[in-house]
């Protein structure tokens, strides 16, 4: 087979960037995000993830949602294609620190939960009513369990 033909038939690679100023393992988050996308059959995705603090998240929250105060994750969905999510996701390190301490699990796992939550929004999941909220969080736990991390959201109970 012609090598150039083989390259043309390959799907575009997943492009994931994770950046910020926090002292965390960005490579681990990037790897686990890629694994989650493969599990969700969204392997042609382009996602930029920014780890921010409470101050930056509160500013983003007001600017894009009109809501005062910080939050855990904001997702900016730029559309989807076949097996692809295109999005910018902001996750809050300060919220994650508080939640991971309160719930007794690793900070990295809490941050990954936020990333998966953002990805699922891009895949059509919602959490605005009780039934949708339950379905979305069950899916988060299913994805995280598939990665060997286990249920993070349900560990709150």
C-alpha positions as CSV (number, residue, x, y, z in Angstrom):
1,X,0.0,0.0,0.0
2,X,1.2,3.5,-0.8
3,X,2.4,5.2,2.4
4,X,0.8,8.5,1.5
5,X,-2.5,6.8,1.0
6,X,-2.2,5.2,4.4
7,X,-1.6,8.6,6.0
8,X,-4.6,10.1,4.2
9,X,-6.9,7.3,5.5
10,X,-5.9,7.9,9.1
11,X,-8.3,9.9,11.2
12,X,-7.0,13.3,12.4
13,X,-5.2,13.0,15.7
14,X,-6.7,14.1,18.9
15,X,-5.3,17.5,19.9
16,X,-5.4,18.1,23.7
17,X,-3.7,20.9,25.5
18,X,-3.8,21.3,29.2
19,X,-2.1,24.4,30.7
20,X,-2.1,26.7,33.7
21,X,0.1,27.9,36.5
22,X,-0.9,25.4,39.2
23,X,1.6,22.8,40.4
24,X,-0.1,19.8,39.1
25,X,0.7,17.0,36.6
26,X,-0.5,18.4,33.3
27,X,0.8,15.4,31.4
28,X,-1.3,13.0,33.4
29,X,-4.4,15.1,32.8
30,X,-3.7,15.2,29.1
31,X,-3.2,11.5,28.9
32,X,-6.3,10.7,30.9
33,X,-8.3,13.2,28.8
34,X,-7.2,11.4,25.7
35,X,-8.1,8.0,27.2
36,X,-11.6,9.4,28.2
37,X,-12.1,10.7,24.6
38,X,-11.1,7.3,23.2
39,X,-13.5,5.5,25.6
40,X,-16.3,7.9,24.5
41,X,-15.4,7.3,20.8
42,X,-14.5,11.0,20.4
43,X,-11.0,10.2,19.2
44,X,-10.7,13.0,16.6
45,X,-11.2,15.8,19.1
46,X,-9.5,19.2,19.6
47,X,-9.7,20.4,23.2
48,X,-7.9,23.2,25.0
49,X,-8.1,23.0,28.8
50,X,-7.0,25.9,31.0
51,X,-6.5,25.4,34.8
52,X,-7.5,28.7,36.5
53,X,-7.9,30.0,40.0
54,X,-11.1,31.3,41.8
55,X,-10.4,34.9,40.6
56,X,-10.1,34.0,36.9
57,X,-13.0,31.6,37.0
58,X,-15.2,34.1,38.7
59,X,-14.4,36.6,36.0
60,X,-15.1,34.0,33.3
61,X,-18.3,33.0,35.0
62,X,-19.7,36.5,35.0
63,X,-18.5,37.3,31.5
64,X,-19.9,34.2,29.9
65,X,-22.8,33.1,32.1
66,X,-23.8,36.3,33.9
67,X,-23.4,34.5,37.2
68,X,-21.4,36.0,40.1
69,X,-18.8,33.8,41.9
70,X,-16.5,30.9,41.0
71,X,-17.5,27.5,39.6
72,X,-15.8,24.2,39.0
73,X,-15.9,24.1,35.2
74,X,-17.0,26.2,32.2
75,X,-17.2,24.6,28.8
76,X,-17.1,26.5,25.5
77,X,-18.4,24.1,22.9
78,X,-17.2,25.0,19.4
79,X,-19.3,22.2,17.7
80,X,-18.9,18.6,17.1
81,X,-18.1,16.4,14.1
82,X,-18.0,12.7,13.6
83,X,-16.1,11.3,16.6
84,X,-14.9,14.7,17.6
85,X,-15.4,17.3,20.2
86,X,-14.1,20.9,19.7
87,X,-14.0,22.9,22.9
88,X,-12.2,25.1,25.3
89,X,-12.7,24.1,28.9
90,X,-11.8,26.1,32.0
91,X,-11.4,24.2,35.3
92,X,-10.9,25.8,38.7
93,X,-8.0,24.5,40.8
94,X,-9.3,26.2,43.9
95,X,-12.7,24.6,43.7
96,X,-11.0,21.3,43.0
97,X,-8.8,21.6,46.0
98,X,-11.8,22.3,48.3
99,X,-13.9,19.5,46.9
100,X,-11.1,16.9,46.8
101,X,-10.3,17.6,50.5
102,X,-13.9,17.6,51.5
103,X,-14.7,14.4,49.6
104,X,-11.4,12.6,50.4
105,X,-9.9,11.9,47.0
106,X,-6.9,13.1,44.9
107,X,-6.9,16.6,43.5
108,X,-6.0,15.2,40.0
109,X,-9.1,13.0,40.0
110,X,-11.3,16.0,40.9
111,X,-9.8,18.0,38.0
112,X,-10.3,15.1,35.6
113,X,-13.9,14.9,36.7
114,X,-14.3,18.5,35.7
115,X,-12.7,17.8,32.3
116,X,-14.9,14.8,31.7
117,X,-18.0,16.9,32.7
118,X,-17.1,19.5,30.1
119,X,-16.6,16.8,27.4
120,X,-19.9,15.2,28.2
121,X,-21.6,18.6,27.8
122,X,-20.2,18.7,24.3
123,X,-21.5,15.1,23.7
124,X,-25.1,16.2,24.5
125,X,-25.3,15.5,28.2
126,X,-26.9,18.2,30.5
127,X,-27.3,18.6,34.2
128,X,-30.1,21.3,34.5
129,X,-32.8,19.0,35.9
130,X,-32.7,16.2,38.4
131,X,-33.0,13.3,35.9
132,X,-30.4,14.8,33.5
133,X,-28.1,15.6,36.4
134,X,-28.3,12.0,37.6
135,X,-27.6,10.6,34.1
136,X,-24.7,12.9,33.5
137,X,-23.0,12.1,36.8
138,X,-23.5,8.3,36.3
139,X,-21.8,8.7,32.9
140,X,-18.9,10.6,34.5
141,X,-18.4,7.8,37.0
142,X,-18.6,5.2,34.2
143,X,-15.9,7.0,32.2
144,X,-13.6,7.5,35.2
145,X,-14.1,3.9,36.2
146,X,-13.1,2.8,32.7
147,X,-9.8,4.7,33.2
148,X,-9.1,2.8,36.5
149,X,-9.8,5.9,38.6
150,X,-13.2,4.8,39.9
151,X,-16.3,6.9,40.7
152,X,-15.4,10.4,41.8
153,X,-18.7,12.2,41.7
154,X,-20.6,9.5,43.6
155,X,-17.9,9.3,46.3
156,X,-19.5,12.5,47.6
157,X,-22.4,10.5,49.2
